[in-house]
Amino acid sequence: MATLVLNASQLLTMAGSERPRAGREKGATGLLRDGAVLIDAGRILAAGPRERVLQHPMAEGAERLSAAGGVLTPGFVDAHTHPLFAAPRLDDFEARVGGATYADLAARGGGILWTVAGVRGASEADLAAGLRRRAPDFLACGTTTIEAKSGYGLDVDNELKMLRALKTVSDRGPLEIVPTLLGAHAVPPELKGRKDEYLRRVCEEMIPRAADEKLARFVDIFCEDGYYGLADLERVAAAAAQAGLGLKVHSEQLTRMGSLPAAVKRKAVSVDHLDHADEKDFAALAASGTVACLVPGSNYFLAKPYPPARRLLDAGAAVALATDYNPGTCPCWDMRTIVSIACTQMKMTPAEALVAATINGAHAAGLGATHGSLEEGKTADIVCHEAEDWREIAYWFGAPKVRWTMKRGAIAHGAA
């Protein structure tokens, strides 16, 4: 039976062009004050002004669901997460607030490699169970889809173990997961000083197997001094393309390396972080189909300067927002908090931030054609916020104010 959602104080459809939203569209929310959404079989049949939606042939017999004066938006698409791990990095946190640097933590056995040890010691079932426990937290904050990376295995068997755990959780739902292979996250401790040997395994074994087993949609690489350089990016991008997988890049986070223009040239779906991006690269980014995926939650947690969101937007780049949820540098899964940080710390408007967290997040996860907006034919992922005015989503922070979250037309969190 079809479902008709009515009685919202406001409906933000995010309807618009089929490309990532930038320029004049960067803050186009599709705001309606008397809107409705008609759903059937997990898809949107119609969304728009109430009277127009009521004219749809399936509206008359539809089950009615009241938003009770709340604000309706598409579900958030969190396009950058690292949600599989065995334990939080509490020692790192304590040391960092005491003045330890990223390099200090790595030297003492912390950082990424500490999490790698935990993941290697955990079974696939344990990793999947941990993420299943965390999945309701995303849904409670209005996130219906996440892009999730491996990267804490750092050998063929453990990276594939992580991807299989992601598939298990996504298949069971309701949280939808877009899997990314991040084999080139760091060099494993057993191959210290032998980066080229490890990268050969990534390109010649890990990427082909992930593609053959349909365990990944994208390949990512951490381009950074002391980790992987531009020549490494070229090798990984070529291997991903040969395997039929898309490319995402951790880019210009700790230093400026030049990975942004290299990633754009390689037609990466997104370049992520960009804390040290150079303004001379912004025009090429704006002219491309690559999305700038900013993760200001990690900047907040690390007390680092924020990425240049305002300059990117003004240059015409498409900007997405994501959490960067991970156990070491951003233990935050709440996209509403990220939206608030984007407004207060990066000077994005509330409209720009919501576009970035929904439709542009969908494009950054390769889902722009099916997710991120409330339009005919798209997946029925809808959030009813405890608000009368849509700007409250960015205004209130500290706790999610979500009445209910709908995934594929079914309530996945809260009560309608």
N, C-alpha and C positions, 0 to 999 in steps of 0.2 A: 504493500500500500504506500502511496505517496505521502509525504509529510509537508505541511505548509507552516513555515515559521513566520509568525506575525507579532505585532505589538512591541517592536523595538523602538526605543526613543530615537535611535539613529542607526543607520545601516551604512557601513563603509564597504563598497564592493571591490575597490581597487581595479575596476574595469578600465581597459585601455588597449593600447597597442600590444602586439605579440612579442615585442622586444623588451629587454630590460629597460626600466623607466629612468630617464635622464632628461636633462634640459628642462623644457616646459612641463614635462610629465613627472618630474622628480617628487612632487608633492601632491599628485592627483589621487585623492582617496576615493573618489566616486561617492561622496557623502549624500545620503538621502535621509529625509526626516520622517517619511512615512513609507518605509520600504518593507518588502517581504521576500522570502526565498522559498521556492518550491523544489522538493527533492524527491527522487525515486531511484531505487537500486544503487544508492551510494553516489549518485551524480546529481548535479544541479540542472533542473529543467528550466527554471526561470529565476531571475533575481533582478529586482528593480522596484519601481513605484508599486505600491500595494495594489492599486486598481488595475494596473497592467498585468501583474502576476495573477490576480484573481480571474482574469479572462482566459487563462490557460485551460485547455480541456480537462486536465487532471486535477485542477484546483478544487473543484466542487466536492469531489469525494475524498479528498485528502484528509488525513489525520492532522489536527491543528495543534501546534506547539507554540505557546506564548513565550516571548522573550521578557514579558513582564516589565517593560520599560527599560531593559538593559540595552547596551550598545553591542551590535553585531559586527564582527570583523571576520576575515578569513583566518584560519589557524596560522600561527607563526610557523615559518620554515627556518629552522636553525641550521644554517649551512656550513657550520664548522664546529665539530665536537670530537673529543677523544674520550668516549664514555666507558671503555673497557679497561678496568684495572683491578688489582687485588686489594689495594689499601690506599688511603690518602697519604700525602707526603707531609706529615705533621712536623717531622724533624726539620725538613727544609723550610717550612713556614716559620718555625721558631728561630732558626738561624738567620733567615732573610730579614726578619724584623729587627734582628740584632746587628745587621749590617753586612751579612754575607752576600756576595755577588753570585750571579749565574755560574761563573767559572769556579768560584770557591766551592759551591755545592757539588759541581761535577767532580772536582778534585778530591773531595772527601767521600765520594761514592754515592752522592745523592743525585738529584735531578732525574733525567730521563732513564738513566741506567738503573737507578734504584727501582723504578716502576717496572723496567724490563725484567729484573730478577723476580719480582712478584708475579708477573704474568707468566713467565716461563715455569714457575712452580705451581701454577694453578691449572686445573683441568679445563677443557672446553666447556663442560657442564657448569663448573663453578663460575667461569666468566659470564656465561649466559645468564645464570641465576642472579648474579650481581647486577647485571644490566636490567633484568626483569624487575628487580626491586626498585631500581632508580627510574624506570620508565614512567610510573604514575606521577612522579615529581614534574616531569616535562609537561604531561597532559594537564596537571593541575594549574600550570601557569599559562595554558593556552597554546602550547607547542604541540603540533600534530605530526610533524615530520622533522627528522634530523638527518644531516649528513654525518656519518660516523667513520672515523679513521682507525686503522690498525696502527702499527708503529711502535708498539711496546714488546714486540717479539724478537725482531731483528735477526731472524733466521727463517728459512723457508717454512719449516714445520710450524713454528709458533706464530708467524704472521698469518698463515692459512688457518691456523686454529682460531685466531681472533676473528677473521672474516667469517668463518663458519658459525662462531658464536653470535655474531651480528645477524647473520641470516636466520638463525634459529629464533632469535627474539623478534625480528621483523616479521617472520612468517606467522608467528603466533599473535602479533598485534596486541593492542590496537595502535601503538606507536609505530609509525612507518620510518624505516631506516634506509638511507642511501649509502651503500658501502664504498669506502675508498681505501686503497692499499697505500700505506705510507711506509713502505719498507726502507726508504732512504730518509729516515728520521734522525739517526745517529749511526755511528759505527759500533758494532757489537764489541764487548770487551775482549772476547777471544780473538778478534782480528784487529786489535789496536795497532795503528801504524800501517794497516793493509787495506786502506779504504778502497782502492781500485779492485782488489780481489772481492771484497764484499759487494761492491756495486755491480760487478759482473754477475754475481749470483742473483742480485735483485733483477737485473735486466734479462738475464738468460734463463732463469729458473722461476723466480717468484712471480714476476708479471705474467709470463705465459701461462703458468698454472692457475693463477687467480682468474685469468680470462677464460681458460678452457673449462674451469669448474663453475664459471658464472658467479663468482664470489665477490667481484668488484665491478663498479661502474666507472670509477676514476682511479688514477694514480697521482699521488702527491709526493713532493720532495721538500725538505727543509733546506732552503738555500741560505747559508749563513757562514761567516768566517768560522773556521774550526769544524764545520760540518760538511756541507756540499756546495760546490762552486758552479759557475756557469757552464763549464764543460760537462760536469755531472748532470746538470739540468738537461743539456742537449741529449745525453745518452738515455736518460730516463724518459724524456719526451718521445724520442724515437722508438724506444721499446714499447711505450704505451700505445703510440699510434699504430705500430705493427700489430699489436694485440687487439686493436679495436676499442681501446679504453680511452676515456677523456683525461684531460690533464688539469690538475689544480696545483698551485705553488704557494708554499709559505715564503713570502717575499718581503724583503726590506724591513725585517722586524727589528733586529738588534743593531744592524749597520746597513748602509746602502751598498749593495753589491752590483746592481745592474740587472737583477733578476726580473724586475717588472717589465722592461722592454723586451727582454728575452722571452718571457712567458707570453706576452701579447703577440709576439712574432710567431710563437708556436700555437696560437689560438687557444690558450688555456681558458677554461670556463670561468675561472676566478683566480685572482691574486689576493692573498689573504695577509692580514696584519697591516703592512705598508706604513709602519710608524716612521720610517726614515725615507719614504718615497720622495723623489726629486720632482719638483714642479715642471721641469722641462720634459718629463715623461707623461704628464697628464693629458696632453693633447692626443698623443698616440693611443692612450688608454681610452679616451672618450670616443675616438673614431673607430674603436674595435668593438667586438661583441663580448669582451671580457669584463666581468663584474669585479669591482673593488669590494672585497668582503672584509669589513672592519670588525674587530673583536675587542671593544673597549673595556670589557670586563677584566681582561688580563692586564691591561694598563692600570686599571684601578687597583687590582690586587697586588701588582708589583710596584705601585707608586711610580710609574713611568709616564712620560709625556704621551698624550693621546695622538692617534693618527690624524692626518690633515683632512678631516671629513669636509669641512666647509670649502676648502680650496678644491678638493676633488669634485664636489657637487657644482661649484661655480665654473669649473673648467669643462663641465658637460659629461663627466664620468657617471656611470651607473653604480650606485653604492648599495651594498647589502649590509645588514647587521647580523652578527651571530654571537654566541656566548663564548666559544673556545673552551667549553666545559672540559676540564681535565683535572687530574689529582694533584698537580703541582703548581700551576700558575693561574688557574681560574676555576675554582670549585663552585661555579654558579651555573645553574641550568635555567634561570628565570629570564626569559626574553623581555618581560615587562621592565625588569631592572635595567637591562641593556638599553632599551628604548629610552628610559629616563636618563641614564648616563650619557647617551648620545646627544640628548637635548641640552643638558646642563653643562657638560664638559666639552662637547665637540660642536656646539652651536648649530646642530641640526634642528629644523623646525619639527614640531610634533607630527606634522603631515609627512615630511621627508623621512622621519624615523619609522613611521608605521609602514610606509611604502617599502623601505629598506628591510623591514622585518618580515614582510609577507611576500609580495610578488617578486621583489628583487632577490630575496632569499631563495625563492623557488628557482629563479633563473640561475643563481649561483650553485644550486644543487642539480642543475640539469632538468628541472621539472616545470619550467615556466609555461609550457603548453597545457599542463594539467592541474597545477596547484597554484596557491598564492593569491587567487582572486575569486570572487563570487560571481561567476559568469556561466552561461549556459554551456553544458557539456563538461564542466570541470568537476573535480572531486569535491564532494560535499564535506569539506573540513571547515567548521564554523565555530567561533567562540562567542559566547554571550558574556560580556563583561559587566561587573557590578558598577555601573556608571550611567549617568544621564547624559553626559557630554563626552565625546570621544577623546578630548584632550586630557581627561582624567587618567587615561591609560599611561601617559607619560608623566603625569603630575604626581600621582600617588606612588610611593615606592616603599620597599621594606617588607611587603607581603603581597602575594597575588590576590587580586580581587576579581576572580573568575567565577561566574555563576555556574556555567557548564561548558564543556568542550565536546564537540561532535567530531567524530572521525568516520569518514565514508558514510555519513548519514545516520550514524548511531551514536548515542550519548556514551562517551568514553570516560568522562569525569563529571561529577556533580549530579544535580537533579534538576530536570526540566519541569 
